[in-house]
Amino acid sequence: MLISEVARRSGVSVRMLRHYDALGLVSPDTRTSSSYRDYSEADVRRLFHVESLRAFGLSLAEVKKALDDPTFSPPTLMDRLVSKTRERIAADNELLANLTRLQSAAPADWDDALRIIALLRAIESDSGYHRQRAALSRDDKVALPAETLAEKLLAEDELNVAGALRWALAQSGGGIPTLSRGLESSDPLVRRRAVVALAELDDPAATSLLLQVLDDPDVDVRDRAALAVAARGRCEPIAALAQMVAEGRRDVEASERLGELADVGMPAEEIVTALRQAVDDVSTDATRGREARLRMAQALAEIDGDSARTALAALAGDDDRTVAATAAVVLHQR
């Protein structure tokens, strides 16, 4: 079969067929009387093998090795193709992410676009100093997109950089969709970063997300969420705050939040009942129970009303002298 006929039937150009011949990929062994290439069925079959392997992304050199090396096995080829494809997808995804960030920044002209590109490169730097400067770089025209700030914050290990990112995110007032995805992460560190960032956003959507993690399996996540929600005057975390007091986790902050909730009209009786229940839950251990009652007496100092005074009076008669004395002092101060 002459080269023109092979080109017509295979869809491979004459020029490419000659190139394959020069590389030794598909080289007809016979020639016509006029010295034209004469392709046999085996040559055509090899040509289709070449085209198939090229379609999978192999270079011509790799194709030649695959076809000529008897030790080159299909599993080896598949492993290499999968690895190369993953690398290409990762590179494409990174490019797409960068283009999306640039698009969301909505540069007005090329000067703005170049400045944003510089900021995007800096926020990706291995240097914490450069990342921090990029986060703090804001002017009237150019700033990093909120979603980019949120994405970087969720992955940031350095405290100073994370603080700068949270500040920039709070200034932007955005990033909530990305932070929401952070709350769904299997990594508790990511969820903690998301909660801390949401706590600094004055947005009803941020409050709604914080409410959703009051029962998070990570104790630090739910404690931070409870403190943040209570600071916004919401009563949902009362039981969680009472538990924090009883168990000695951020108990001073939790006591202050309970006092603030009582000040804004939340029923003091409900707060005192939650404290009593939380203390009872840990009192099966004598030492923990004593410490919990002591913290409860201190927390009750933040709460006005008859129910708090009644609870303090009961604690003033506690078998433990330190607990009783602390409760008595609080009652006297009232």
Secondary structure, DSSP 8 states (H G I E B T S, - for coil): -BHHHHHHHH---HHHHHHHHHHTSS--SEE-TT--EE--HHHHHHHHHHHHHHHTT--HHHHHHHHH-TT--HHHHHHHHHHHHHHHHHHHHHHHHHHHHHHHH--SSHHHHHHHHHHHHHHT-S-HHHHHHHHH---SS----HHHHHHHHHH---HHHHHHHHHHHHHHT--HHHHHHHHT-S-HHHHHHHHHHHHT---HHHHHHHHHTTT-SSHHHHHHHHHHHHHTT-STTHHHHHHHHHHTSSHHHHHHHHHHHHHTT--HHHHHHHHHHHHHHHTTSHHHHHHHHHHHHHHHTT--SHHHHHHHHHHHT-SSHHHHHHHHHHHHH-
